[in-house]
């Protein structure tokens, strides 16, 4: 570009000089004064051309430096973007891995929590279940009796309680051994629990050789009917008992008491009445007796 500018200037200079020569020839060839003027003009044009050329070159070098600097900046920017991209990708991988670890830990934590909850439920259940027979134990019996009395009094319904004990079962254990005794008691417990099929009825092991049966919403006559069925079921098991004083097999004595909804008594009052009835039945063995509550009712 600079060369073209200079060439153009020189061309214009020579053209001007030629025109001046022509004019000088027409006016006065060899006019010294005109030649001096032309020489000065040519010098000025040459100086101007050199100045323009140098300016163009300086501008070109400046632009080249700026382009180089821009390339460096762009290169650094591209490298920075690449580093940021790699760092971002690495961060995403770490986040995914950490998230997966946390999800796994949360899953394991839930499993442990569920296992502990199940174990706790199991312990609670075992605390209320007789280990030998699988029916309710004495603790469950006491808690349920208290709850059912309050519930049925509010609903104005009677509650009956059966206490039943195997006749001469201490003799049975001494004669046949404790293992045979446990086996027989377990068999009897299964048969007795199957006799009471209603949902609210509770069959429990009351002590070493007796049962307690809670019968919500049950009148005396119905409790007597259930008791007779239970007595017959045990008798029909035909478990041999050579030391029994009443039969050749294991038998059952049953005591019954009922709490009417018009009067509020303590659970112990109902248990005491059933115990008296059981004591009366054991006077005859393989029998059923009923006794009324004799305590004073509790004020509501």
Backbone bond lengths (Angstrom), bond angles and torsions (degrees), N, CA, C in turn:
res aa  C-N    CA-C-N  psi(-1)  N-CA   C-N-CA  omega(-1)  CA-C   N-CA-C  phi
1 X - - - 1.465 - - 1.523 110.79 -
2 X 1.325 118.32 -42.79 1.458 123.31 178.67 1.508 111.94 -62.66
3 X 1.368 116.39 -41.05 1.476 120.80 179.25 1.508 110.92 -61.98
4 X 1.350 115.84 -40.77 1.463 119.08 -179.65 1.519 110.76 -64.66
5 X 1.301 117.68 -39.81 1.471 121.58 178.72 1.519 111.20 -61.95
6 X 1.356 115.36 -46.22 1.475 120.29 -179.29 1.514 110.83 -62.76
7 X 1.335 114.65 -45.37 1.480 119.39 179.62 1.516 110.60 -58.29
8 X 1.310 115.22 -43.83 1.477 119.58 179.59 1.511 111.27 -62.06
9 X 1.325 115.84 -42.41 1.476 119.91 -179.84 1.520 110.97 -63.35
10 X 1.383 114.34 -46.20 1.472 117.59 178.64 1.517 111.21 -60.85
11 X 1.327 116.17 -40.65 1.468 119.94 179.66 1.517 110.35 -61.31
12 X 1.309 115.93 -45.15 1.462 120.19 178.65 1.524 110.92 -64.38
13 X 1.359 115.10 -37.47 1.468 119.07 179.76 1.527 111.68 -63.08
14 X 1.353 112.77 -48.43 1.469 117.02 179.76 1.511 111.62 -65.84
15 X 1.312 116.37 -35.81 1.468 119.02 177.79 1.517 110.30 -63.68
16 X 1.323 114.62 -42.83 1.464 118.54 178.12 1.512 111.30 -64.07
17 X 1.352 114.54 -40.00 1.473 118.58 179.03 1.512 111.33 -64.45
18 X 1.331 114.76 -42.53 1.475 118.25 179.62 1.513 111.19 -61.85
19 X 1.347 114.60 -42.24 1.464 119.00 178.61 1.521 110.94 -63.99
20 X 1.309 115.56 -38.90 1.466 119.20 178.11 1.508 111.36 -64.71
21 X 1.372 113.87 -40.49 1.473 117.82 177.96 1.517 110.56 -61.57
22 X 1.321 113.64 -42.18 1.473 117.14 -179.07 1.516 110.74 -63.48
23 X 1.309 114.77 -43.85 1.460 119.00 179.76 1.526 110.35 -65.00
24 X 1.360 113.54 -41.04 1.477 116.84 179.23 1.507 111.76 -63.57
25 X 1.364 114.74 -36.65 1.470 118.06 179.51 1.503 110.81 -65.27
26 X 1.330 115.67 -35.36 1.455 119.35 -179.53 1.534 110.82 -72.32
27 X 1.326 116.02 -36.33 1.466 119.35 -177.10 1.507 111.91 -89.15
28 X 1.350 111.89 -55.23 1.477 114.99 179.97 1.487 107.99 -164.50
29 X 1.347 117.43 100.52 1.456 123.40 -178.50 1.508 107.24 -62.73
30 X 1.397 113.17 135.26 1.454 118.87 177.64 1.491 113.91 80.46
31 X 1.346 115.63 12.06 1.471 118.42 177.54 1.518 108.47 -61.22
32 X 1.309 115.57 114.65 1.468 120.94 -174.25 1.509 112.11 -66.55
33 X 1.281 115.37 -33.55 1.473 118.04 -178.07 1.511 111.38 -68.94
34 X 1.274 118.60 -39.79 1.473 122.05 178.34 1.521 110.37 -66.03
35 X 1.323 115.51 -39.34 1.483 118.30 178.32 1.515 111.60 -63.29
36 X 1.254 117.96 -40.52 1.468 120.64 178.45 1.514 110.87 -62.12
37 X 1.310 114.97 -39.75 1.479 118.87 179.57 1.514 111.07 -64.80
38 X 1.333 114.06 -42.12 1.478 118.69 179.49 1.512 110.45 -64.76
39 X 1.323 117.42 -39.95 1.470 120.84 -179.56 1.523 111.04 -62.71
40 X 1.326 114.57 -43.85 1.474 118.26 178.90 1.524 110.32 -62.05
41 X 1.338 114.50 -42.36 1.468 118.60 179.50 1.517 111.49 -61.91
42 X 1.323 116.64 -42.21 1.473 120.31 178.85 1.525 110.81 -63.53
43 X 1.326 117.11 -40.65 1.467 120.86 179.44 1.526 111.18 -62.55
44 X 1.328 114.04 -43.46 1.458 118.29 179.38 1.526 111.51 -64.07
45 X 1.320 115.16 -41.85 1.472 118.78 178.26 1.516 111.47 -63.37
46 X 1.349 115.59 -40.44 1.472 119.37 178.69 1.522 110.98 -64.09
47 X 1.321 116.12 -43.50 1.472 119.81 178.67 1.517 111.42 -62.03
48 X 1.350 113.69 -42.31 1.468 117.72 178.19 1.517 111.46 -62.30
49 X 1.337 115.80 -39.61 1.476 119.90 179.67 1.517 110.93 -64.14
50 X 1.338 115.46 -43.59 1.468 118.38 179.54 1.528 110.86 -64.32
51 X 1.328 115.04 -40.32 1.476 118.51 179.53 1.519 111.14 -62.26
52 X 1.348 114.34 -44.40 1.478 118.18 178.81 1.514 110.73 -62.34
53 X 1.350 115.70 -42.87 1.470 119.45 -179.72 1.524 111.40 -61.35
54 X 1.326 116.30 -44.75 1.465 119.17 179.65 1.524 111.13 -64.50
55 X 1.335 116.12 -39.61 1.473 119.28 178.50 1.512 112.02 -63.83
56 X 1.319 114.38 -40.72 1.473 118.15 178.69 1.509 110.62 -64.27
57 X 1.346 115.85 -41.94 1.470 118.36 -179.98 1.532 111.19 -64.39
58 X 1.358 115.48 -43.84 1.464 117.91 177.99 1.542 111.39 -61.08
59 X 1.320 115.05 -41.93 1.474 119.08 178.60 1.523 111.05 -62.70
60 X 1.337 115.19 -39.78 1.463 119.37 179.33 1.528 111.23 -63.98
61 X 1.370 114.62 -44.18 1.462 117.51 179.05 1.534 111.16 -64.10
62 X 1.323 115.80 -39.19 1.474 119.48 178.53 1.524 111.15 -62.37
63 X 1.332 114.70 -43.57 1.468 118.76 179.03 1.518 110.89 -64.84
64 X 1.354 116.03 -39.62 1.465 118.79 177.95 1.535 110.86 -60.89
65 X 1.365 115.30 -43.92 1.463 118.79 178.31 1.527 111.37 -60.76
66 X 1.347 115.71 -41.76 1.462 119.43 179.77 1.528 111.33 -64.70
67 X 1.347 115.22 -41.03 1.471 118.60 177.54 1.527 111.22 -62.16
68 X 1.352 115.21 -43.25 1.470 118.97 179.08 1.527 110.39 -62.09
69 X 1.355 115.66 -43.75 1.459 119.68 179.59 1.531 111.37 -63.40
70 X 1.349 114.80 -40.48 1.462 118.83 177.65 1.524 111.13 -62.94
71 X 1.340 115.84 -40.93 1.466 119.08 177.65 1.529 110.83 -62.14
72 X 1.348 115.19 -40.07 1.465 118.21 177.65 1.528 111.06 -63.69
73 X 1.335 115.52 -44.51 1.469 119.49 179.52 1.518 110.88 -61.85
74 X 1.354 115.20 -45.42 1.465 118.69 178.96 1.520 111.29 -62.14
75 X 1.337 115.68 -39.13 1.462 119.20 179.70 1.530 110.67 -64.29
76 X 1.385 114.91 -44.31 1.463 117.71 177.72 1.529 111.11 -63.74
77 X 1.335 116.52 -38.34 1.468 120.82 179.35 1.530 110.87 -63.24
78 X 1.346 115.31 -43.70 1.467 119.20 178.46 1.521 111.03 -63.15
79 X 1.342 116.05 -41.24 1.464 118.71 178.11 1.526 110.85 -64.26
80 X 1.351 115.53 -41.03 1.470 119.32 178.91 1.519 111.00 -62.51
81 X 1.358 115.27 -44.11 1.463 119.03 178.09 1.522 111.33 -61.41
82 X 1.326 116.75 -39.66 1.462 120.58 179.57 1.531 110.52 -65.12
83 X 1.343 115.57 -42.42 1.466 119.33 178.88 1.523 110.51 -63.92
84 X 1.354 116.08 -43.77 1.461 120.08 178.81 1.520 111.34 -63.45
85 X 1.329 116.40 -40.46 1.464 120.15 179.10 1.524 110.88 -62.98
86 X 1.344 116.17 -45.55 1.462 119.74 179.10 1.531 110.86 -63.16
87 X 1.355 115.39 -41.38 1.465 118.68 178.82 1.525 111.09 -64.19
88 X 1.336 116.42 -39.99 1.467 120.63 178.89 1.528 110.96 -64.14
89 X 1.337 116.27 -43.87 1.465 120.01 178.71 1.525 111.00 -63.34
90 X 1.333 116.48 -41.33 1.464 119.88 178.47 1.526 110.93 -64.75
91 X 1.346 115.69 -39.03 1.461 119.85 178.10 1.526 111.00 -64.25
92 X 1.337 117.12 -41.12 1.463 120.47 178.11 1.526 111.07 -61.65
93 X 1.333 115.86 -41.50 1.468 119.87 178.87 1.529 110.11 -62.91
94 X 1.330 116.29 -44.05 1.468 119.77 179.75 1.523 111.32 -64.54
95 X 1.342 115.48 -40.62 1.466 119.07 179.18 1.522 110.54 -63.50
96 X 1.344 116.99 -43.63 1.471 120.18 178.25 1.515 111.30 -61.97
97 X 1.342 115.36 -43.96 1.469 118.58 179.50 1.526 111.03 -64.03
98 X 1.348 115.89 -42.41 1.467 119.52 -179.39 1.524 110.78 -66.41
99 X 1.344 115.20 -39.86 1.465 119.42 177.74 1.522 110.82 -62.37
100 X 1.337 115.70 -43.10 1.467 119.47 178.48 1.528 110.71 -62.47
101 X 1.353 116.31 -40.91 1.468 119.49 178.02 1.523 111.37 -63.25
102 X 1.341 115.68 -42.27 1.463 119.32 179.55 1.520 111.53 -65.43
103 X 1.346 116.45 -40.55 1.463 119.54 178.26 1.525 110.69 -63.86
104 X 1.336 116.31 -40.22 1.457 119.80 178.13 1.528 110.39 -64.97
105 X 1.340 116.00 -43.21 1.463 119.47 178.85 1.522 110.96 -63.17
106 X 1.350 115.99 -40.70 1.466 119.93 179.37 1.524 110.24 -64.42
107 X 1.345 115.47 -40.80 1.466 119.57 178.55 1.524 110.66 -63.23
108 X 1.331 116.31 -44.69 1.460 119.80 178.90 1.525 110.85 -64.70
109 X 1.339 115.81 -38.59 1.462 119.57 178.61 1.524 110.77 -62.63
110 X 1.332 116.24 -41.44 1.467 119.97 177.49 1.524 111.02 -63.76
111 X 1.338 115.76 -39.60 1.465 119.25 178.47 1.527 110.54 -62.88
112 X 1.333 115.46 -44.52 1.472 119.14 179.12 1.522 110.52 -63.22
113 X 1.354 115.87 -42.92 1.463 119.92 179.51 1.523 111.24 -62.08
114 X 1.353 116.19 -44.22 1.465 119.82 179.16 1.526 110.92 -63.78
115 X 1.338 115.63 -39.65 1.463 119.21 179.01 1.526 111.03 -64.45
116 X 1.338 115.58 -41.96 1.464 119.05 178.41 1.521 111.42 -65.21
117 X 1.346 115.67 -40.45 1.469 119.14 178.77 1.525 110.71 -63.46
118 X 1.346 115.71 -42.61 1.464 119.37 178.92 1.526 110.84 -64.49
119 X 1.349 115.43 -41.79 1.464 118.96 178.70 1.526 111.14 -64.59
120 X 1.337 115.52 -38.67 1.464 119.23 178.38 1.525 111.24 -65.27
121 X 1.339 115.47 -43.41 1.471 119.24 176.84 1.524 110.79 -61.41
122 X 1.329 114.31 -38.84 1.463 119.02 179.32 1.530 110.96 -64.52
123 X 1.335 115.74 -42.19 1.465 119.50 178.89 1.524 111.38 -63.99
124 X 1.349 115.03 -41.68 1.468 118.71 178.28 1.519 110.29 -62.40
125 X 1.339 114.82 -42.11 1.464 119.00 179.50 1.523 111.13 -64.27
126 X 1.340 115.61 -43.84 1.462 119.14 -179.93 1.520 111.38 -64.52
127 X 1.331 116.43 -31.66 1.462 119.55 179.81 1.516 111.91 -68.29
128 X 1.338 117.29 -15.90 1.460 121.62 -177.98 1.529 112.67 -116.07
129 X 1.326 116.55 7.77 1.464 120.84 -178.27 1.524 109.47 -121.52
130 X 1.314 115.84 137.31 1.465 120.67 176.91 1.523 109.49 -71.22
131 X 1.316 116.33 127.50 1.458 120.94 -174.48 1.525 112.65 -64.02
132 X 1.313 117.67 -37.81 1.467 120.82 -176.91 1.520 112.19 -73.67
133 X 1.326 116.84 -49.50 1.467 120.62 -170.00 1.527 114.35 -97.13
134 X 1.336 117.48 -23.03 1.460 120.06 -177.22 1.516 113.92 83.27
135 X 1.336 117.87 -0.44 1.462 120.59 176.04 1.532 108.84 -91.91
136 X 1.330 116.95 177.26 1.466 120.35 -179.61 1.527 111.05 -60.71
137 X 1.336 115.64 146.75 1.464 118.98 177.71 1.537 110.42 -96.04
138 X 1.315 116.27 -174.85 1.466 120.61 -175.76 1.538 111.44 -64.51
139 X 1.295 116.87 -36.60 1.466 119.65 178.81 1.523 110.72 -61.81
140 X 1.316 116.38 -46.73 1.462 120.17 178.67 1.527 111.01 -64.06
141 X 1.325 115.81 -37.46 1.469 120.50 178.51 1.532 110.50 -60.11
142 X 1.327 116.46 -50.14 1.467 120.24 -177.72 1.529 111.65 -62.16
143 X 1.331 117.23 -44.02 1.463 120.73 -179.65 1.527 111.26 -64.50
144 X 1.327 116.11 -44.31 1.463 120.19 -177.69 1.521 111.62 -67.04
145 X 1.336 117.29 -40.30 1.463 120.28 -179.75 1.529 110.58 -60.30
146 X 1.314 116.87 -43.93 1.465 120.60 179.43 1.532 111.27 -62.58
147 X 1.322 116.17 -42.95 1.472 120.81 -179.52 1.520 111.17 -66.30
148 X 1.332 116.68 -45.86 1.463 120.34 -176.10 1.528 112.25 -67.70
149 X 1.311 117.29 -35.13 1.469 119.04 177.15 1.526 110.25 -61.77
150 X 1.328 117.12 -48.08 1.468 120.49 179.45 1.527 111.36 -63.07
151 X 1.318 116.38 -43.09 1.463 120.53 -177.97 1.525 111.92 -64.59
152 X 1.311 116.78 -44.45 1.463 119.92 -176.95 1.524 112.61 -75.44
153 X 1.322 117.06 -29.12 1.464 118.80 174.27 1.531 109.63 -65.23
154 X 1.334 116.88 -43.06 1.471 119.94 177.66 1.526 111.24 -61.88
155 X 1.332 116.04 -37.03 1.468 120.44 -179.27 1.521 112.33 -86.46
156 X 1.338 117.10 2.22 1.464 122.32 -179.67 1.534 111.56 58.06
157 X 1.338 114.62 50.00 1.459 120.95 177.97 1.528 109.38 -128.46
158 X 1.342 117.54 147.38 1.471 120.27 179.41 1.525 111.48 -75.90
159 X 1.315 115.53 159.35 1.463 122.30 174.43 1.520 108.02 -128.21
160 X 1.335 115.69 128.33 1.471 119.81 178.06 1.521 109.76 -110.88
161 X 1.322 114.92 149.77 1.457 121.32 -179.96 1.517 109.34 -130.39
162 X 1.345 115.26 132.03 1.466 122.01 176.64 1.524 108.61 -114.22
163 X 1.324 116.00 128.87 1.461 121.97 168.59 1.523 107.09 -115.53
164 X 1.336 116.31 125.36 1.469 120.93 -176.42 1.525 109.52 -130.55
165 X 1.335 115.87 135.24 1.464 120.33 -178.93 1.521 109.97 -129.51
166 X 1.354 115.36 140.39 1.462 120.85 178.59 1.529 109.19 -72.27
167 X 1.318 115.65 132.84 1.468 120.64 -177.57 1.524 110.90 -73.55
168 X 1.339 115.09 130.78 1.474 122.40 175.23 1.537 112.09 53.76
169 X 1.321 116.21 34.91 1.467 117.71 -176.64 1.528 111.92 -75.08
170 X 1.338 117.06 -22.49 1.457 118.82 173.31 1.518 110.47 -63.87
171 X 1.362 116.61 -39.53 1.461 120.21 175.53 1.532 110.32 -62.81
172 X 1.330 115.76 -37.32 1.478 119.82 -178.78 1.533 109.98 -61.91
173 X 1.320 117.53 -45.69 1.463 120.56 -178.53 1.531 111.05 -64.63
174 X 1.324 116.30 -40.93 1.465 118.90 179.66 1.522 111.18 -66.82
175 X 1.324 117.21 -33.89 1.469 120.94 -177.19 1.525 112.04 -79.35
176 X 1.315 116.34 -46.12 1.474 120.40 -172.74 1.533 113.74 -101.89
177 X 1.309 116.60 -4.70 1.464 119.04 -179.72 1.530 112.34 94.19
178 X 1.319 114.90 157.35 1.465 119.55 -176.25 1.524 111.90 -66.97
179 X 1.329 117.15 -37.84 1.467 119.44 -179.57 1.524 111.00 -62.91
180 X 1.335 116.52 -44.86 1.469 119.66 177.43 1.524 110.12 -64.25
181 X 1.330 115.27 -36.21 1.462 119.14 177.91 1.528 111.84 -63.73
182 X 1.345 116.69 -44.62 1.470 120.10 177.98 1.526 111.12 -63.67
183 X 1.315 116.00 -40.19 1.468 120.07 179.44 1.527 110.93 -62.69
184 X 1.333 116.14 -43.61 1.464 120.12 179.80 1.526 110.93 -66.58
185 X 1.337 116.76 -42.74 1.464 119.96 -179.05 1.529 110.79 -64.11
186 X 1.315 117.13 -39.59 1.464 121.07 178.34 1.526 110.92 -63.71
187 X 1.314 116.39 -42.10 1.464 120.68 178.92 1.525 110.89 -63.34
188 X 1.329 116.01 -42.67 1.470 120.55 179.42 1.530 110.32 -66.12
189 X 1.334 117.65 -41.28 1.467 121.59 179.82 1.523 111.16 -60.37
190 X 1.318 116.76 -40.88 1.467 120.56 178.16 1.519 110.89 -63.33
191 X 1.330 116.20 -44.29 1.466 120.25 -179.64 1.527 111.29 -65.70
192 X 1.325 116.88 -41.45 1.466 120.50 -179.76 1.530 110.90 -65.48
193 X 1.341 117.42 -44.13 1.465 120.41 -178.53 1.525 111.79 -63.75
194 X 1.329 116.87 -30.34 1.464 120.06 177.81 1.526 112.49 -74.70
195 X 1.310 116.17 -16.36 1.465 119.91 178.83 1.528 111.32 -71.79
196 X 1.329 116.24 -30.88 1.467 121.41 -177.33 1.527 108.74 -105.37
197 X 1.316 115.66 101.18 1.465 121.33 -172.66 1.523 113.59 -101.36
198 X 1.314 118.22 -6.34 1.459 119.57 -179.94 1.532 110.33 -72.45
199 X 1.311 115.75 144.39 1.466 120.84 -175.71 1.523 114.04 -58.18
200 X 1.338 119.75 -44.96 1.476 118.46 -176.24 1.518 114.94 -77.57
201 X 1.343 118.45 -13.09 1.468 120.44 -178.70 1.527 110.41 -67.01
202 X 1.320 116.10 140.72 1.465 121.50 179.75 1.515 109.36 -125.08
203 X 1.336 115.59 121.52 1.467 122.06 175.78 1.523 107.46 -105.99
204 X 1.330 116.50 124.54 1.461 120.58 -175.75 1.520 110.76 -133.28
205 X 1.330 113.98 155.91 1.463 119.28 171.33 1.524 106.97 -83.51
206 X 1.321 115.55 114.82 1.465 120.29 -173.73 1.523 111.09 -82.23
207 X 1.341 116.87 -44.02 1.459 121.14 172.19 1.522 108.34 -154.15
208 X 1.322 117.47 -157.38 1.466 120.85 -170.66 1.517 113.72 -60.07
209 X 1.341 118.72 -33.17 1.456 119.86 -176.75 1.532 113.07 -138.76
210 X 1.341 116.25 29.08 1.463 118.91 179.90 1.531 111.30 -141.53
211 X 1.333 114.36 164.32 1.457 122.15 -178.77 1.527 109.71 -123.69
212 X 1.329 115.03 151.49 1.456 121.13 171.96 1.520 108.42 -123.77
213 X 1.329 116.72 128.63 1.462 120.97 -178.17 1.525 108.93 -122.81
214 X 1.334 116.55 120.61 1.464 122.75 178.53 1.522 108.22 -96.35
215 X 1.345 115.70 125.87 1.463 121.00 -177.40 1.532 109.42 -121.08
216 X 1.333 118.69 90.92 1.466 120.87 177.72 1.532 111.10 -66.26
217 X 1.325 115.69 150.57 1.477 122.16 176.44 1.530 111.32 52.45
218 X 1.336 116.31 44.86 1.466 120.80 -176.14 1.528 110.21 -130.23
219 X 1.324 115.92 123.65 1.462 121.93 176.88 1.529 110.25 -78.45
220 X 1.330 116.08 170.43 1.465 121.84 -177.16 1.527 111.10 -59.71
221 X 1.314 117.54 -46.59 1.466 120.06 -175.99 1.536 111.49 -62.17
222 X 1.331 117.14 -38.27 1.467 119.71 178.11 1.524 110.79 -70.13
223 X 1.327 116.33 -37.80 1.461 119.67 177.19 1.521 110.81 -63.74
224 X 1.330 117.76 -38.89 1.460 121.57 176.87 1.530 110.51 -62.93
225 X 1.314 115.97 -39.47 1.470 119.68 -179.57 1.528 110.55 -66.26
226 X 1.332 117.32 -43.54 1.464 120.71 177.19 1.530 111.06 -62.64
227 X 1.329 115.87 -40.38 1.463 120.04 -179.01 1.521 111.43 -63.98
228 X 1.320 117.15 -42.02 1.459 120.58 178.87 1.524 111.03 -64.67
229 X 1.300 116.39 -40.57 1.470 119.17 178.02 1.524 110.18 -62.75
230 X 1.322 117.18 -42.01 1.458 121.23 179.28 1.531 110.65 -63.78
231 X 1.315 117.36 -44.00 1.466 120.65 179.80 1.522 110.48 -59.77
232 X 1.324 117.70 -43.23 1.457 121.32 -179.56 1.529 111.82 -67.33
233 X 1.321 116.75 -37.49 1.471 120.28 178.73 1.519 110.43 -60.22
234 X 1.333 117.25 -45.46 1.466 120.45 179.41 1.526 110.61 -65.10
235 X 1.309 116.68 -42.61 1.464 120.39 -179.81 1.529 110.53 -61.42
236 X 1.335 116.92 -39.64 1.461 121.23 -176.77 1.527 113.49 -77.20
237 X 1.328 117.29 -7.21 1.464 119.19 173.44 1.525 111.20 -68.78
238 X 1.326 115.41 -24.11 1.479 121.51 176.36 1.525 112.18 56.31
239 X 1.324 115.70 46.97 1.463 119.61 175.91 1.525 107.59 -82.69
240 X 1.334 119.02 114.00 1.480 121.62 -174.21 1.526 112.05 -58.33
241 X 1.345 114.77 138.10 1.469 120.27 178.83 1.533 107.49 -145.05
242 X 1.317 114.98 91.08 1.468 120.12 -175.47 1.522 112.44 -70.71
243 X 1.319 119.10 -19.39 1.459 122.26 -177.72 1.531 112.61 -96.97
244 X 1.321 117.31 4.60 1.465 119.65 178.30 1.520 110.24 -73.71
245 X 1.322 117.18 143.45 1.460 121.93 179.84 1.522 112.30 -96.08
246 X 1.357 116.17 2.99 1.455 118.50 -176.83 1.524 113.11 -123.00
247 X 1.340 118.00 -22.23 1.467 120.24 -178.31 1.515 108.93 -161.25
248 X 1.332 114.90 173.11 1.465 119.38 179.66 1.533 111.77 -88.58
249 X 1.301 115.46 9.32 1.465 120.57 -177.53 1.532 109.71 -142.05
250 X 1.324 115.23 174.73 1.466 120.36 177.66 1.521 109.04 -72.32
251 X 1.344 116.22 132.41 1.467 121.56 179.53 1.527 110.03 -125.92
252 X 1.332 114.94 176.23 1.459 120.53 -172.71 1.522 110.81 -135.50
253 X 1.334 116.17 134.88 1.466 121.75 172.31 1.524 108.34 -107.73
254 X 1.357 116.24 141.25 1.468 120.27 -170.68 1.526 110.64 -131.45
255 X 1.352 115.13 134.91 1.461 121.35 174.20 1.524 109.89 -120.24
256 X 1.348 116.33 139.43 1.468 121.40 -175.22 1.520 110.17 -128.49
257 X 1.339 115.80 143.91 1.464 122.38 171.38 1.523 107.89 -145.42
258 X 1.346 115.63 152.08 1.469 120.40 -178.25 1.523 109.97 -133.79
259 X 1.335 116.34 136.46 1.459 122.62 175.77 1.526 108.45 -103.80
260 X 1.312 116.45 118.56 1.460 121.33 179.29 1.535 110.14 -81.41
261 X 1.329 117.28 151.48 1.471 119.91 -174.07 1.524 114.82 -75.03
262 X 1.337 117.64 -11.77 1.457 118.98 -177.97 1.525 112.58 -79.64
263 X 1.351 116.63 -10.20 1.460 120.75 179.06 1.526 109.01 -135.22
264 X 1.305 115.32 138.37 1.459 121.05 -178.21 1.523 110.18 -101.32
265 X 1.343 115.11 123.51 1.462 121.58 178.25 1.526 109.17 -122.29
266 X 1.296 115.53 166.06 1.452 121.87 173.95 1.529 109.43 -78.89
267 X 1.340 118.39 152.64 1.466 120.10 175.70 1.525 112.12 -54.59
268 X 1.330 116.59 -36.58 1.467 119.83 -179.77 1.519 111.79 -62.71
269 X 1.334 117.94 -29.70 1.469 120.73 178.44 1.519 110.79 -67.34
270 X 1.326 116.57 -40.53 1.466 120.37 178.63 1.525 110.52 -68.43
271 X 1.322 116.76 -40.28 1.465 120.71 178.32 1.526 110.41 -64.08
272 X 1.316 117.42 -40.90 1.466 120.98 -179.84 1.523 111.20 -62.80
273 X 1.327 117.30 -41.63 1.467 120.32 178.72 1.521 110.98 -65.16
274 X 1.348 117.24 -41.53 1.472 120.29 178.15 1.520 111.07 -65.37
275 X 1.324 116.63 -36.82 1.469 120.48 179.40 1.528 110.92 -65.26
276 X 1.331 116.11 -41.77 1.471 118.53 176.97 1.529 110.72 -62.90
277 X 1.317 117.00 -40.71 1.466 120.24 178.64 1.521 110.62 -63.73
278 X 1.336 117.28 -40.19 1.464 120.74 178.48 1.523 110.93 -65.00
279 X 1.315 117.16 -41.81 1.467 120.04 177.76 1.530 110.75 -59.60
280 X 1.322 115.82 -39.25 1.471 119.27 178.66 1.521 110.79 -66.85
281 X 1.334 117.89 -39.38 1.468 121.18 179.58 1.518 110.88 -66.29
282 X 1.327 117.18 -34.56 1.459 120.34 -178.90 1.530 112.52 -72.91
283 X 1.300 116.64 -11.23 1.463 118.73 173.73 1.525 110.17 -68.37
284 X 1.324 116.39 -27.07 1.467 121.01 -179.50 1.530 111.63 -109.29
285 X 1.326 117.33 -27.97 1.466 124.58 -177.22 1.540 110.90 68.87
286 X 1.301 114.10 148.88 1.471 121.60 -178.41 1.532 109.87 51.92
287 X 1.353 115.12 44.29 1.465 120.69 -173.52 1.524 110.17 -137.96
288 X 1.350 115.33 170.59 1.469 122.60 179.52 1.520 108.69 -128.76
289 X 1.338 117.54 133.31 1.455 122.34 178.50 1.528 109.65 -134.70
290 X 1.340 114.93 155.03 1.465 121.59 177.54 1.521 109.05 -123.60
291 X 1.327 116.48 145.69 1.464 120.70 175.24 1.528 108.34 -141.76
292 X 1.325 115.09 145.17 1.460 120.62 -179.20 1.519 110.72 -88.91
293 X 1.315 115.71 158.52 1.465 121.28 175.65 1.526 108.70 -71.95
294 X 1.324 116.04 131.05 1.458 120.22 -175.64 1.525 112.82 -108.30
295 X 1.290 117.35 -6.80 1.467 120.28 -178.30 1.522 110.36 -76.44
296 X 1.325 114.42 162.36 1.455 119.66 175.56 1.532 109.18 -76.37
297 X 1.319 117.55 137.61 1.468 119.73 -179.96 1.525 111.73 -65.05
298 X 1.298 115.59 153.03 1.466 122.34 179.37 1.516 108.54 -87.12
299 X 1.327 116.26 141.21 1.458 119.41 177.85 1.523 109.75 -70.62
300 X 1.319 116.40 134.73 1.471 121.41 -177.84 1.521 110.21 -69.63
